[in-house]
Amino acid sequence: MIPALTIILGFQLVGEIASRWLDLPLPGPVVGLVLLVGACMVRPRLAEMLRPVTRSVLAHLSLFFVPAGVGVIAHLPVLSQHGIGLALAVTVSTVLAIGAGALTFAAVARLTGSRDD
């Protein structure tokens, strides 16, 4: 378990270094995850070695929401002051994202010649 966690955190570290060094517009953990997925595709044994640890982490994924909940409680005065604007921004951006995704899907389906049967 320790070697697998070390590999995962190592990829996150490499991603962080690459993101900062190359001045990428992506967060370091995202770059590290992409590199890890690539490494797992090249070496399937790596994916098999990481599988038990990743399943364990995913089983306890709800723990990652605890810091977000603490942040919400810590910034409750700001939320009460700007709550309506934030809710409106989240709602509008969600609707726009769903619309953009649907339009993109329709355009790709049209370009690839997919048909509704």
CORJO-V772609 format. One line per field, one symbol per residue. phi: phi as a letter, one per 40 degrees, with the letter a starting at -180 (. if undefined). psi: psi as a letter, one per 40 degrees, with the letter a starting at -180 (. if undefined). burial: # if it has 16 or more other ideal C-beta (glycine too) atoms within 10 Angstrom, else .. A space follows every 50 residues. Layout:
BEGIN
phi: ???
psi: ???
burial: ???
END
This chain:
BEGIN
phi: .cccccccccccccccccccccfccbcdccccccccccccccbdcccccc dccccccccbccccccccccccccbdcccccbcccccccccccccccccc ccccccccccccgcbcb
psi: dddddddddddddddddddddefieiidddddddddddddddgdddddde dddddddddfdddeedddddddddfddddddedddddddddddddddddd dddddddddddefiih.
burial: ...#..##..##..##.##........#..###.##...#.........# ..#............................................... .................
END
